[in-house]
């Protein structure tokens, strides 16, 4: 008999999948539920439901600390933000869940793993490719890609087989969340012209309703990792949760983006990520103080590449591991404190300091104490401009085209 480890969320799709997998693959199903800080779920109840439906075993793993320390913080140090907007909350959680599935499959002697992803999104790629990287011998099954049932048919399937599910009024949105962020799509959000309704947001107050008085956060980093908030040392999970609460109360962390999915379509995504937005912003400000100009320029390239790899399900690829080695080296002097002001939906860095800061007051000031030798600029500019001057002498410049020659023609309205 086959044995399958199913990533089990407790919802309609994965609840039906327990019975469907048992029937279609003549298999025993082991349910795995992973806690990544989505505080909207009763994990004990989810485990009991899996067993009542027919799972031979149901395991719940609290992976919050591992998620933060081994996935979230490496991505934060890398500055990995997909397409400059999405801080990769769901994308960071999937490789961890898939890895835990593989480990459980090994312990249980399973020969297959399964997940509840559809055939249209990015998550199916993340689960499948992670499994291929860690355990290429395991078969991966995605029931929702195979069975072709509508929601109504799923409910009927459950009723016919006495599957205990709680069917409530279906949310118009598709939602996934963990402690690093919340993603919302579908429903009216599929029209990119429509302003997101108020009920989309659960973690952030309307900026118009946020407190009139700003809040200030002082975040301490050690080698690119946040370790204390307002002078109080905290573990990663506690720090993220606290920043989340304060920033969300001031309306910070709302993201509305048109995103390029890996599968080749554009989608409209709404994200709430108060802690991610603030911590990424603070970390970048500290890097501005401690990285050289060339290091910052190259780090931006690495950040973009890391974000793409994570988004595309390639966390365990050799390239990503190599880039993370560079990131770790780049962070050895990124230690210091950043002060962030939160007010009416905005987070603004208003102060930063670092023991190994590259900022020199005596070189930057225009007042007394100026140590910069302005006379040296003359020779520097002469050498810097030498290639331009040489080219101008050998290859006389062509007159620049008029704007009308390069700009698109604006047609007059018909009368």
N, C-alpha and C positions, 0 to 999 in steps of 0.2 A: 504493500500500500504506500502511496505517496504521502509525504508530509510537507505541509506548506506553512511558512511563517508569513502572516498577514499584518501589514501596518494598519492598525485598527484605531479609528478615530471615535467610534461609537455612533456615527451618523447612519443615515438610511443606506447609503451605498455600501459601506464596509460591513454593516450588519447583515445585509442580504448576501454579501460576498462570502461570508463564512459558510452559509448553507450551499450557495451556488458552487463554490470551489469543491466542497465535499462531494456534491453530486456529479459535477462535470469531470473532475479529475480523480475521483475515487480516493479522496485524500483525508487525512487528519489535518485539522487546521489549528495552528497555534497563533493566538492573537497577541500582538505587541502594541502597547500604547506608550508613547514617549512624552514625558512632560518637559516642554521647552519654555514654560512660563506663561502659557495661555490660561489665565485664571478663570475662564468662563466654564470650565468642565469639572464635573464630579468624577474623579478618576476611579474611585471605588465603585461607583455605580456603573461606569463604563466597563470595568473588568467583570462585574457580575453579569452584565447584559451579554457579554461575549460568551461566557460560560453557559448561560441559559439558552443561547441560540444554538450552541453545539460545538464551540471550540473545545478541544481536548485540554487546552491549557491557555491561560490568559496572564500575561506578564505586563506589569507597569514599571517603567524605569524613570526615575527622577534624574534627568540629564541637564538640568538648568546650569549647574556650575560648569560642567564640561562644555556645554554649548557656548557659554560666555568665554571661558578661558581658552578653548582650543579652536573656536570658529569665529565668534563675534570679535574678540579683541585682535586676533591676527588680521581680520578684514579691516578693522578700525585703524590699526597701525599702517596697513597698506594704503589707506585712504580710498578703499574700494567702494565706489558709488556708481551704479550702472547708469550710463548715459547722463551722468552728472546730476541725477535726481533720486534714484531708488537706492536706499542703503542696504538692500539685499537681505531682508529679514527672512522671508520664506526660502529664498535660494540658499541661505546659510544653514537652515534647519534640515533640509532634505538629505544632504550627504551624511549628516550625523545619524538621522533615523535609519537610512539605508545601511550604514555601517553596523548599527546595533542589530538590525535585522539579520545581516550576514553572520554576526557573532552568535546570535540566538539560534540560527539555522545550524551552525556548526555544533553547538551544544546539544541540540535536539535531534541531530541526525537528519535534518530536513533536506530535501533535494530541490525545493522550489521556494521562492518568495513571491509575495503578491502585494500590490498597492491599489489604492482606489482612484488613481488618476484617470482622466479622460484622454482621448486621443488628440486633443486640440491645444493643450497647454504646454508649459515648459516643465512642469514637475515630473511628467512621465519620463522625460529625458534624464532628469537628475537622478531618479531612482534607478532607471535601467543602466545608465552609464556608470554610476557609482558601483552597482553590483558587478558590472563587467570588469571594473578596475580591481575590485577586491576579491571577487569569487566568480571568475568566468565560467565555472562549471555549473553554477546554479541557474536554473530556468526562472525567468521573471514573467509573472502573469499580471495582466491588468484587466480584471473582469469587466470594468466599465467600457473598455475598448472592444470587448468581445460580445457582450450580451445584447447590446442594442436596445435595451429597455428604456422607455420614458419613465418619468417619475411616477405617473399613475400606474404603469405596469409594474414598477418596483413595489409599490404599495400593495398591489393585488398579489404579487408573488409572495410577499411577506404574509399576507392574510391567509393564502392557501396553505402555507406551511407552518402557520402558528408561530411565526418569528416575532418575538416581543420587541416592537419598536415603538417609539413615541413620535407620532406624526403630528406636527404643529403646522400652523399657517406658514407656508414657505416664504422665507425672506426673499425680497426681489433681488438681493445681491449675493454674490459669491464671495465668501470671506475666509481668510486664513490669517492667523496671528500667532506670534510668540512674543517673548519679552522684548525683542529688538524692534518689532514693528507689526503693523496690522495692514493687510491689503484688502481692498474692496473693489469689485468689478461687477459687470452685468447690470441688468435692469435699465433704468433711465440713463445710467452712466455710459451706455454704449453709444449715445449721441454726444459727440465731443463738444457740441455747442451748448449743451444743457449744463447749467450750474449745478453742482452736487447738492441735493437736498440736505436739510439739516440732519435727517435721521441717518445719514451715511456715517457721521462722525460719532464715535463713542469715547475716545480717549482724550480729545481736545475740546475745550470750550470754544464757543464762537468768539473770535478775537474782539468783536464789538462788545461782548459781555464780560470780557476778561477784566481783572482788577485794574483800577486807574493807576495804582502805585506799582512800579516795576519791582521785580525780584532780581537779586544778584546771586550768582553761583560762582564759587571759587573751586576750580577743579585741579587737583594735583595729579601730575603724570610722572611715572618713572619708566624711562625707556619706552615711551609711547603708550603705556598702559595706565588708564585712570585708576588711582589707588585711594583717593580721599576726596571728600566733598565738604566744602566750607570748614576745612581743617580737621574733619573727622575721618579717620581711616575706615574703609569699608571694603568688603569683598565685592567682586564684580557684580554678582546678581543684585545685592542690596543697593549698590551705587546706581546701577541702571534703573532699578525700580524707583529710587528716590528722585533721580533726575526726571524720569518719566512723569511722576506725580506733579512735581513743581512746574515743569515746562508745559505739560498738558493743561494745567490750571490757568496758564497764561496764554493759551491758544497757540502754542508753538508746536510745530511738527506736522502740519498739513501739507501734502504734496499732491498735485493734480498733474498727471503727465500722460502724454501719448508715447507709448513704449513699443519698441521693436522686439517682438518675440522671436525666439530662436526658430520656431517652426515657420517663420516667414510672413507673419501677419502683424499689423499694427493693432494695438489694443489701448483702450483708455483705462488707466489705473489710478485709483485713489489710494494714497497711503497715509497712515498716521504713524509717525515715528518720532515722538518728542525727544526721547533720550538719544536716539541715533543722530538726529539732526544737531542737537547741542554738542554732543561729544565729538562728532566729526568736525564740527566747526572749531571747537576748542583745540582739538589735536592739530588741525591744519594751522591754526594761529601759532602754536608752539613750534611747529616745524618751520614756519616763516622766520622764527627767531634763532633757530639752531642749525638749520641746513644752509649750505652754501647755495649760491645762485645756480650753479651747474647741477648740484645734487637735487635741488628742488625741481629743476626742469626735467631731469631724468626720472625722478620719483613720480612725477605726474604721468609719465608714460607707463611706468610699472603699475601705478594705481589703476589706470584705465584697462590695462591688460588683465590684471587680477580680477577686476570687476566683471569683465567679459567671460573669463574662465569660470568664475563662480556662478554667474547667471546661467551659463551654458552647461552646467552640470559637470564641470571638469575640475572640481576641487582636488581630486586625488590624482590628477595628471602629473607627470614628471615636471612639466613646465611650471605648473602652479607651485609645486614644492620648491623648485629652484628659485622662483621669484620670491617666495616667502623667506628663503635664506638671505636674499639681498635685503628684503624689508627689515628683517631682524637686525642686520648689520647697520642699516641706515638709522635705526632708532637708538643707537647707543648713547647719544647725547640729547635725546628728546626727553629731557627731564625738567620739570618746572611747574609753574602754576598759571592758569588762565582764568580771568574773570569775565563772566558772560552776563549781560543784561537781558532780561526777559520782559517784554512789554507788548501787549496787544497783538500777539501773533508773531512778533519779531524776536529773534535772538541775535544779539550784537556783541562781538568781542570788544570789551572796553579796557582790558588790561592784560598784560602777559609779562612773565619774568622767568628767567632761567639762569642757573649758576654758570652754565657754559654757553651763554648767549653770544652770538656773533655781532650783536648790535653794540656799537661803541658810541657813547654819548659825545665823547670828545671829537670823533670824526663826523658825527651827524649834525652837531649844533652849529648855528650861525652866530651864536652869542660868544661871550668871553669863554676862553678855554678851548676854542676851536683849534684842533691839532692837524687839520687837513691842509696839505700844502697845495694851494690853488695854482701856484706857478707851475707845478708838475703837469697840470692839465694841458698846457700848451703843447708840450712834446707828445703827450699821450694822444691828443686829438690829431696831431700831424701824422703820427704813425697809423692810428686807427683809420684815418681817411685816405691813406696812401693808395690802396687798391682802387678806390672810387676816383681819385684824382688821376691815376695812371690810365684807367679805362676812359675817362672823359677826354684825355689828350689823344689817345690812340683811336678811340671810337666815339666821335662826337655824338652827343645825345640827340635823339629825334624828338621833335616837339611833342608834347603830350597831347593826346586827342581831346577835342572838346567833349564836354559831358553828353551832348546830344548824339555823339557818335558811338558811345558805349552804353548808354542807358536805354532801357526798353522804351519804345515809342508809346506815348499816352494818347489814345485816340480821343478826339473831341466827341462828346455825346451828340447823337443825331438830333436834329431840330425838327 
